[in-house]
Amino acid sequence: MGFFHHESDQAQAYNEVTNAPHKAALSHELIAAAASYEAAKAYEKHCATNGKPASHAQAKELLAAFSGAFVDHMVESKGLDFVDKEKAKHQAKKQAEDGLQSHAEWQY
């Protein structure tokens, strides 16, 4: 099972953001939650295909890349501004890393 279950706040945010119309009024918090959910899904898929990363730091880098790509895509498709984009990227990375940290594999 991934970091977030399908009924989590992040999963609900993902559904809301991906189904929003162009030029939707979406908050950076909502986009961040959706991005962290998408990053967790992409990370799980990456691990299934390529194996798990060698370190916690590499796992965090993957999550940052996956969440950043999702935010970029949403900003381009929904017409959001630069400030919301940067806030969403930062917050998405933090949420995804928190999810990773709570995952049993990376607990210290």
N, C-alpha and C positions, 0 to 999 in steps of 0.2 A: 504494500500500500504506500502511496506517496506521502508527502508531507502534509497535504491538506485533503480532507475528505470532500466528497461532492456536495455536501451541505454546508461547508465552511463559509465564513464571510468572504474569503477570497474567491471561492467558486461562484458564489452569488454575484460578486462584483464582476467576475469574468463574463458571466452571462449578460449582465446589464450593459457592460461596456461594448462587448462584441456585437450586441444587437441594437445599439443606439444608432440613430440616424446621423448622417454627415452634419457637421456643425453642431453637434449635441453639446449641451452644457454639462460637461463631466468634470468633476473635481479631480485634482491630482491624487487625493486619497483613494478615490474609487479606482482610478486607473492603476495606481500602485498595487492595490490589492489584487486586481485582475492580472497584472503583470507578474506578481509573485506566484500566483496560481499557475499561470502559463509556464513560468520558469521551472516550477517544480515538476510539471508534466513533461517538459522538454528534457529536464535533467534525468528523470526516470527512464525516458525513452533512450537517451544517450547512453546511460549505464547499461541498459539491456542490450544495446547494439555493440558498444565499445568496451564494456567493462567499467568498473568503478574507478574514479580518479585515484591517483597514488597518494594524495594528501588532502587534508581539509582545505588548505589554501587553493588547490586546484579546483576543488568542488565549488568553493565560493566564487572563483573566477568564472566558472561555467554558468553559475546562477546569475551573476552580474551580466554576463553577455546575453543570456536568454531573456532576462527581464528587460534589459535595455533595448533589445531588438523588438520586443513586443510593444514597449512604450513608443519607440520610433514609428512603428507601423500604425499604432492608434493615433498618434499625433498627425501623421500624414493623412490618414483616411478620415479623421474626424475634424481636422482643421483647428487644432489647439495651439496655444502660443508657447513660446520658448520657456517662459518661467514655469508654467505648469508642466512642461516636458521635463525640465531639470528636477523639479520637486518630485515628480512621479518616479523618475529614474532612481533618485536617492532613496525614496521611501520603499520602492519595490525591492531594491537590492537588500535593504535592511530586513524587510519581512521575509524574503526568500532565505536569507542567511539565518534568521531566527528559526525558520522552519527546519533548515538543515541542522542547526545546532540541537534541536529537540529530537531529531532523528537518531535512533539508538546507535547507529553505526559511528557517529561522530561525537558522541558524548565523551567528555573527559573524566 
